Amino acid sequence: MIISVVIPCYNVSRHIEHVISELPETISYIIAVNDCSKDDTENILARLATVNKKIIHLSHSINQGVGGAMITGYIKSMELNSDITIKIDGDGQMDTTYIDAMIDPIVAGKADFTKGNRFRDFNALRKMPLSRRFGNLGLSFLIKAASGYWNIFDPNNGFTAIKNETLKTIDLNKIHKRYFFESSMLIELYHANAVVRDIEMKARYGDEVSGLSATRSFFEFPPKLFTAFIKRILLKYFLFEFNIASLYILFGVPLFFIGFIYGLVNYIKYASSHLPAPTGTVVIPTLLITLGFQLLLSAANYDIGNYPQKKGS
């Protein structure tokens, strides 16, 4: 079995040599993509490649982001006819001793894509600031809804492994080239009906500094995720399939919004006139909103239980 590791590298001169030295002997190729680093990363990779023949050193003349580096690495991995491609970062944050755990479900045919989940490490969670915990919880929920993978957590974990047979079915042009990369991968994997599994692992933090700010996540991610959610629902329940959840959505959305708008208009009308609203004016929107909400809740329940999974799993 041919296993490749892709390492997107940007200003990782302090860590990259140690990261590569930690990789197990079972790795066939080490594809290191220097994403136009400003430090000595390029020279270090060039030197290491002359010593370790497994290392394939690729470079970008213009910085493309982690997604851009990974796309370059994925393309190279497919050219090498690899069976599995693993992604690890070059900053030493990922514990390579979990590589076997990452690829085992893929080799056993139980998953097409695996990813790390650090949030079962309760000691690490206790050390995490409360604001970050809530931020991760909210972002995780939004990514679950957008991608359809309700069975996963820690969706922005960059420690992943993918079966190349699955990788070939994904349009890499649709993968986001910067910090939305992990989320866009999950979104495209869903459309490829790929089975995704979490691999529990301990959090490992060093002196690396994340380039993704909380402000950027708050303002940039939700619009992208909302667009992906709407696209997924339309494709899944109205183009590729039409099932009971489609009916729930088809009737639930108009009932809810008609009831809400009708109730709001009449509330403003009677409140501004200082008159009590007739009983029917109150009951009708209440019934419409309640019925619409119940139908949408049923659709959500159906969707949560119908993420891609292997038969018998």
C-alpha positions as CSV (number, residue, x, y, z in Angstrom):
1,M,0.0,0.0,0.0
2,I,1.3,3.4,-1.0
3,I,0.8,6.0,1.7
4,S,1.7,9.7,1.1
5,V,1.9,12.5,3.6
6,V,1.3,16.0,2.5
7,I,2.8,18.8,4.6
8,P,1.8,22.4,3.8
9,C,4.7,24.6,4.9
10,Y,4.6,28.3,5.6
11,N,7.3,29.7,7.9
12,V,7.9,26.4,9.7
13,S,11.7,26.5,9.7
14,R,11.8,25.9,13.5
15,H,9.6,22.8,13.3
16,I,9.7,21.1,9.9
17,E,12.8,19.0,10.3
18,H,11.5,17.5,13.6
19,V,8.0,16.9,12.0
20,I,9.6,14.9,9.1
21,S,11.8,12.9,11.5
22,E,8.8,11.8,13.5
23,L,7.0,10.2,10.5
24,P,6.9,6.4,10.6
25,E,8.8,4.2,8.1
26,T,5.5,3.0,6.6
27,I,5.2,6.3,4.8
28,S,6.1,6.0,1.1
29,Y,6.3,9.6,0.1
30,I,6.6,12.9,2.0
31,I,5.2,15.7,-0.1
32,A,6.4,19.0,1.4
33,V,4.8,22.1,-0.2
34,N,6.6,25.3,0.6
35,D,3.9,28.0,0.3
36,C,6.2,30.9,-0.4
37,S,7.6,31.0,3.1
38,K,9.5,34.1,4.2
39,D,11.9,32.3,6.5
40,D,14.4,29.6,5.8
41,T,11.8,26.8,5.2
42,E,12.8,26.5,1.5
43,N,16.5,25.9,2.2
44,I,15.7,23.4,4.9
45,L,13.4,21.4,2.7
46,A,15.9,21.4,-0.1
47,R,18.6,20.1,2.2
48,L,16.3,17.4,3.7
49,A,15.3,16.3,0.2
50,T,18.9,15.5,-0.7
51,V,19.2,13.2,2.4
52,N,15.8,11.6,2.5
53,K,14.7,10.3,-0.9
54,K,11.1,10.0,0.3
55,I,10.8,13.7,0.4
56,I,9.3,15.4,-2.6
57,H,9.9,19.1,-2.3
58,L,7.4,21.4,-4.1
59,S,7.3,25.2,-3.9
60,H,4.8,28.0,-4.7
61,S,6.1,31.3,-6.1
62,I,3.0,33.0,-4.7
63,N,1.4,32.3,-1.3
64,Q,-1.8,30.3,-1.9
65,G,-2.8,29.4,1.7
66,V,-3.1,26.0,3.3
67,G,-5.8,24.9,0.9
68,G,-3.7,25.9,-2.1
69,A,-0.7,24.0,-0.7
70,M,-2.9,20.9,0.0
71,I,-4.4,21.0,-3.5
72,T,-0.8,20.9,-4.9
73,G,0.1,18.1,-2.6
74,Y,-3.1,16.1,-3.4
75,I,-2.4,16.4,-7.1
76,K,1.1,15.1,-6.6
77,S,-0.1,12.2,-4.5
78,M,-2.5,11.1,-7.2
79,E,0.3,11.3,-9.8
80,L,2.3,9.0,-7.6
81,N,-0.7,6.5,-7.5
82,S,-0.9,6.7,-3.7
83,D,-3.6,4.7,-2.0
84,I,-4.0,7.0,1.0
85,T,-3.0,10.6,1.5
86,I,-2.4,12.0,5.0
87,K,-2.3,15.7,5.9
88,I,-0.3,17.0,8.7
89,D,0.9,20.6,9.4
90,G,4.5,21.6,9.5
91,D,4.4,23.4,12.8
92,G,4.7,20.3,15.0
93,Q,1.2,20.5,16.4
94,M,0.1,17.1,15.2
95,D,1.2,13.9,17.0
96,T,2.3,11.5,14.2
97,T,1.9,8.5,16.5
98,Y,-1.8,8.7,15.6
99,I,-1.1,8.0,11.9
100,D,-1.9,4.3,12.2
101,A,-5.2,5.1,13.9
102,M,-6.0,7.5,11.1
103,I,-5.5,5.0,8.3
104,D,-6.8,1.8,9.9
105,P,-10.5,2.6,9.3
106,I,-9.7,3.4,5.6
107,V,-7.7,0.2,5.2
108,A,-10.5,-1.8,6.8
109,G,-13.1,-0.2,4.4
110,K,-15.0,1.5,7.2
111,A,-14.2,5.1,6.2
112,D,-13.2,7.1,3.1
113,F,-11.9,10.1,5.1
114,T,-10.7,10.3,8.7
115,K,-9.9,13.4,10.8
116,G,-8.7,14.1,14.3
117,N,-10.9,15.1,17.2
118,R,-9.1,16.8,20.1
119,F,-12.3,17.6,22.0
120,R,-12.5,14.3,23.8
121,D,-9.3,15.4,25.6
122,F,-11.0,16.8,28.7
123,N,-7.8,18.0,30.3
124,A,-7.1,20.2,27.2
125,L,-10.7,21.4,27.2
126,R,-10.4,22.6,30.8
127,K,-7.3,24.6,29.9
128,M,-9.1,26.2,26.9
129,P,-10.6,29.7,27.5
130,L,-14.4,29.7,27.9
131,S,-14.8,32.0,24.9
132,R,-12.8,29.7,22.7
133,R,-14.9,26.7,23.9
134,F,-18.1,28.4,23.0
135,G,-16.7,29.6,19.7
136,N,-15.6,26.1,18.7
137,L,-19.0,24.7,19.8
138,G,-20.9,27.3,17.7
139,L,-18.6,26.9,14.6
140,S,-18.8,23.1,14.9
141,F,-22.6,23.2,14.8
142,L,-22.6,25.5,11.7
143,I,-20.1,23.2,9.9
144,K,-22.1,20.1,10.8
145,A,-25.3,21.8,9.3
146,A,-23.4,23.0,6.2
147,S,-21.6,19.7,5.5
148,G,-24.2,17.2,6.6
149,Y,-21.7,15.3,8.8
150,W,-23.6,15.5,12.1
151,N,-21.5,12.6,13.4
152,I,-18.2,14.5,13.7
153,F,-16.7,17.1,16.0
154,D,-13.7,19.4,15.9
155,P,-14.4,19.9,12.1
156,N,-11.5,22.3,11.6
157,N,-8.9,19.7,12.8
158,G,-6.3,19.6,10.1
159,F,-5.0,16.1,10.8
160,T,-6.7,14.1,8.1
161,A,-6.4,11.0,5.9
162,I,-8.2,10.3,2.7
163,K,-8.5,7.4,0.4
164,N,-7.2,8.5,-3.0
165,E,-10.0,6.7,-4.7
166,T,-12.4,9.1,-3.0
167,L,-10.0,12.1,-3.6
168,K,-10.3,11.5,-7.3
169,T,-14.1,12.0,-7.2
170,I,-13.7,15.5,-5.7
171,D,-13.5,18.6,-7.8
172,L,-10.4,20.2,-6.3
173,N,-11.3,23.5,-8.0
174,K,-14.2,23.8,-5.5
175,I,-11.9,23.5,-2.5
176,H,-11.2,26.7,-0.7
177,K,-7.5,27.7,-0.8
178,R,-7.2,29.4,2.6
179,Y,-8.6,29.0,6.1
180,F,-12.0,27.6,4.9
181,F,-10.1,24.6,3.5
182,E,-11.1,22.0,6.1
183,S,-14.7,23.0,6.0
184,S,-14.9,23.1,2.2
185,M,-13.3,19.6,2.1
186,L,-16.1,18.2,4.3
187,I,-18.7,20.0,2.2
188,E,-17.3,18.4,-1.0
189,L,-16.9,15.0,0.6
190,Y,-20.6,15.0,1.5
191,H,-21.5,15.5,-2.2
192,A,-19.2,12.6,-3.0
193,N,-21.1,10.5,-0.5
194,A,-17.8,9.8,1.4
195,V,-17.9,8.2,4.8
196,V,-16.1,10.4,7.4
197,R,-15.0,9.2,10.8
198,D,-13.5,11.0,13.8
199,I,-10.3,9.7,15.4
200,E,-10.0,10.7,19.0
201,M,-6.6,12.1,20.0
202,K,-5.0,14.3,22.6
203,A,-4.5,18.0,21.9
204,R,-0.9,18.9,21.3
205,Y,0.1,22.6,21.4
206,G,3.5,24.1,21.1
207,D,4.7,27.6,20.4
208,E,3.0,27.9,17.0
209,V,0.7,30.8,16.4
210,S,-2.5,30.3,14.5
211,G,-3.1,32.7,11.6
212,L,-6.8,32.3,11.9
213,S,-8.3,35.0,14.1
214,A,-11.6,34.8,15.9
215,T,-12.8,37.9,14.1
216,R,-12.2,36.4,10.7
217,S,-14.0,33.1,11.7
218,F,-17.0,35.1,13.0
219,F,-17.4,37.3,10.0
220,E,-16.2,35.1,7.1
221,F,-17.3,31.6,7.9
222,P,-21.0,32.0,8.6
223,P,-21.9,33.4,5.1
224,K,-19.9,30.7,3.4
225,L,-21.5,28.0,5.6
226,F,-25.0,29.3,5.1
227,T,-24.5,29.2,1.3
228,A,-23.2,25.7,1.5
229,F,-26.1,24.6,3.7
230,I,-28.7,26.0,1.3
231,K,-26.9,24.3,-1.6
232,R,-26.7,21.0,0.2
233,I,-30.4,21.0,1.1
234,L,-31.5,21.9,-2.5
235,L,-29.2,19.2,-4.0
236,K,-29.9,16.5,-1.5
237,Y,-33.6,16.8,-1.0
238,F,-34.9,18.3,-4.2
239,L,-32.5,17.5,-7.1
240,F,-30.9,14.1,-6.3
241,E,-33.6,12.8,-4.0
242,F,-37.2,13.5,-3.0
243,N,-38.3,11.9,0.2
244,I,-40.2,12.6,3.4
245,A,-37.7,15.2,4.5
246,S,-38.3,17.0,1.2
247,L,-42.0,17.2,2.0
248,Y,-41.3,18.4,5.6
249,I,-39.2,21.3,4.1
250,L,-41.5,22.0,1.2
251,F,-44.4,22.6,3.6
252,G,-42.6,23.6,6.8
253,V,-40.7,26.6,5.3
254,P,-43.7,28.5,3.8
255,L,-46.0,27.7,6.8
256,F,-43.4,29.0,9.3
257,F,-42.6,32.2,7.4
258,I,-46.2,33.0,6.3
259,G,-47.2,32.6,9.9
260,F,-44.3,34.8,11.2
261,I,-44.9,37.6,8.6
262,Y,-48.7,37.5,9.0
263,G,-48.4,37.7,12.8
264,L,-45.7,40.5,12.7
265,V,-47.8,42.6,10.3
266,N,-50.9,42.3,12.4
267,Y,-49.0,42.9,15.6
268,I,-47.6,46.2,14.2
269,K,-51.0,47.1,12.8
270,Y,-53.0,46.6,16.1
271,A,-50.2,47.8,18.4
272,S,-49.8,51.1,16.5
273,S,-53.6,51.6,16.7
274,H,-53.7,50.7,20.4
275,L,-56.4,48.1,19.7
276,P,-56.7,44.5,20.9
277,A,-56.1,42.0,18.1
278,P,-59.0,39.7,17.3
279,T,-58.7,36.1,18.5
280,G,-58.4,34.7,15.0
281,T,-55.6,37.1,14.2
282,V,-53.6,35.7,17.1
283,V,-54.5,32.0,16.7
284,I,-53.9,31.7,12.9
285,P,-50.2,32.8,12.9
286,T,-49.5,30.8,16.1
287,L,-50.8,27.6,14.5
288,L,-48.9,28.3,11.2
289,I,-45.6,29.0,13.1
290,T,-46.1,25.9,15.3
291,L,-46.9,23.6,12.5
292,G,-44.1,24.9,10.3
293,F,-41.6,24.6,13.1
294,Q,-42.7,21.0,13.8
295,L,-42.2,20.1,10.2
296,L,-38.8,21.7,10.0
297,L,-37.8,19.9,13.3
298,S,-38.8,16.6,11.7
299,A,-36.7,17.4,8.6
300,A,-33.7,18.2,10.8
301,N,-34.2,15.0,12.7
302,Y,-34.2,13.0,9.4
303,D,-31.2,14.9,8.1
304,I,-29.2,14.3,11.3
305,G,-29.6,10.5,11.0
306,N,-28.8,10.3,7.3
307,Y,-25.2,11.3,7.0
308,P,-23.1,9.1,4.7
309,Q,-22.2,5.8,6.4
310,K,-21.1,2.3,5.5
311,K,-23.7,-0.5,5.5
312,G,-23.7,-2.2,8.9
313,S,-21.7,0.5,10.6
